[in-house]
Amino acid sequence: DDATKALITIQKGFGMDSMEDMMTIMDATNEVGNKFSSSTQDIAEGLKEFSSPSLEAGNNLQESIGLFVSANASIQDSSRAGTALKTIIMRLRGMSTELDETGVPASKLREAIKAITASAGQMVDIMKDDNTFKSTTEILKELSEVYPKLTDAQKAWMQKNIAGVHQGNVYASIMKN
């Protein structure tokens, strides 16, 4: 059934292989599903969309669930929130997706984000060093801290260049949640 397929996809996406890992996924999604506006099924559906890129971007299962709940808070569309997170993860790493071929190279995005956030008094760098990206969770957390200090034009630029035209409202939801 769909729930089993979603769990297997998540398990494989996060490089988890054992039955114990499957139970960890189920427990984590159930716990969050009981506390927030996203159901266990919503979380599983959303994670199915972005688990592999999320792991590659340095996010563990719990962080990915947190990203999903923030993304899904305002749109309540698990598949769309998962796709949006995949897009955001890929764009932050300078990659384009099948839905969006307009990705900004990571080096240009990095410098622009640093300049915009520094002008608001709190510089955010998407890299730990010149060769290593921060995790998506770390980047988005830091951006959400400076987000209220940005001008409307700066917020719009960040939204468009980090999330793209079609996923901008999900990015805005993450910044607020």
C-alpha positions in Angstrom: 0.0 0.0 0.0 1.0 3.7 -0.2 2.1 4.0 3.4 4.4 1.0 3.1 5.9 2.4 -0.2 6.4 5.8 1.4 8.2 4.2 4.4 10.4 2.2 2.2 11.3 5.2 0.1 12.1 7.2 3.2 14.1 4.4 4.7 16.2 4.0 1.5 16.5 7.8 1.1 18.1 8.1 4.5 20.3 5.1 4.0 18.5 3.1 6.7 18.2 -0.6 6.2 17.0 -2.4 9.3 13.6 -3.1 10.8 14.7 -1.0 13.8 15.3 1.9 11.4 11.8 1.4 10.0 10.4 1.6 13.5 12.5 4.8 14.1 10.9 6.4 11.0 7.4 5.3 12.1 7.9 6.5 15.7 9.3 9.9 14.6 6.5 10.6 12.1 3.8 9.4 14.5 5.2 11.6 17.3 5.3 14.7 15.2 2.0 13.9 13.5 0.3 13.8 16.9 1.7 17.2 17.9 1.5 19.3 14.7 -0.9 20.1 11.9 0.7 17.5 9.6 -0.5 14.0 9.9 1.7 10.9 10.0 0.6 10.2 6.4 1.3 13.8 5.3 4.8 13.6 6.8 5.5 10.2 5.1 4.2 11.5 1.8 6.3 14.7 2.0 9.5 12.9 3.1 9.1 10.5 0.2 9.6 13.5 -2.1 12.9 14.8 -0.7 14.5 12.2 1.6 17.5 11.4 -0.6 18.5 15.0 -1.4 17.9 16.0 2.2 20.3 13.4 3.5 22.9 14.4 0.8 22.4 18.0 2.1 23.4 17.1 5.6 20.0 16.7 7.2 19.0 13.8 9.4 15.5 12.3 9.6 14.4 14.4 12.5 15.7 17.6 10.9 13.9 16.7 7.7 10.7 16.1 9.5 11.1 19.5 11.1 11.7 21.1 7.7 8.6 19.4 6.3 6.3 20.5 9.1 7.4 24.1 8.7 7.0 23.9 4.9 3.6 22.3 5.1 2.2 24.6 7.8 0.7 27.1 5.5 -0.1 25.1 2.4 -1.3 21.7 3.8 -0.2 19.9 0.7 2.3 17.2 1.6 3.4 16.3 -1.9 3.9 20.0 -2.9 5.7 20.8 0.4 8.1 17.8 -0.2 8.7 18.9 -3.8 9.3 22.5 -2.6 11.9 21.3 -0.1 13.7 19.3 -2.8 13.8 22.4 -4.9 15.1 24.6 -2.0 17.7 22.0 -1.1 18.9 21.7 -4.7 18.9 25.5 -5.3 20.9 26.2 -2.1 23.5 23.8 -3.4 23.6 25.5 -6.9 21.7 22.8 -8.7 18.6 23.0 -10.9 15.7 20.6 -10.7 13.5 19.1 -13.3 10.9 21.7 -12.5 13.3 24.6 -12.4 16.2 25.1 -14.8 17.0 28.6 -13.5 19.2 27.7 -10.6 21.8 30.3 -9.6 25.3 28.9 -9.3 26.1 28.3 -5.6 29.0 30.7 -5.6 26.9 33.6 -6.8 24.0 32.6 -4.5 26.5 32.4 -1.6 27.9 35.9 -2.1 24.4 37.4 -2.7 23.0 35.9 0.5 26.1 37.0 2.5 25.7 40.6 1.2 22.0 40.8 1.8 22.0 39.3 5.2 25.1 41.4 6.2 23.2 44.5 5.3 20.5 43.5 7.8 23.2 43.1 10.5 23.6 39.3 10.6 25.6 37.8 7.8 24.6 34.2 6.8 26.9 32.0 4.8 25.6 28.9 3.2 29.0 27.3 3.4 31.1 26.0 6.4 34.2 26.6 4.3 34.9 27.0 0.6 34.3 23.3 -0.1 31.6 22.3 2.4 27.9 23.4 2.5 26.1 23.8 5.8 23.1 21.5 6.2 19.9 22.8 4.8 18.4 22.9 8.3 21.3 25.1 9.5 21.1 27.4 6.5 17.3 27.9 6.8 17.5 28.4 10.6 20.1 31.1 10.2 18.1 32.7 7.4 14.9 32.6 9.5 16.7 34.5 12.3 17.6 37.4 9.9 14.5 37.2 7.8 12.4 39.7 9.9 15.2 42.3 9.5 15.2 42.2 5.7 13.4 44.7 3.5 10.5 43.6 1.3 12.7 43.7 -1.7 15.4 41.6 0.0 12.8 39.0 1.1 11.4 38.8 -2.4 14.9 38.3 -3.9 15.7 35.6 -1.4 12.4 33.9 -1.9 12.8 33.8 -5.7 16.4 32.8 -5.8 16.3 30.2 -3.0 12.9 28.7 -3.7 11.9 29.8 -7.2 8.7 31.3 -8.4 6.6 28.2 -7.8 7.9 27.4 -4.3 8.2 30.8 -2.9 5.2 30.6 -0.5 6.7 27.4 1.0 10.0 29.2 1.6 8.1 32.1 3.3 6.3 29.5 5.5 9.6 28.0 6.6 11.0 31.5 7.4 7.9 32.2 9.6 7.7 28.7 11.2 
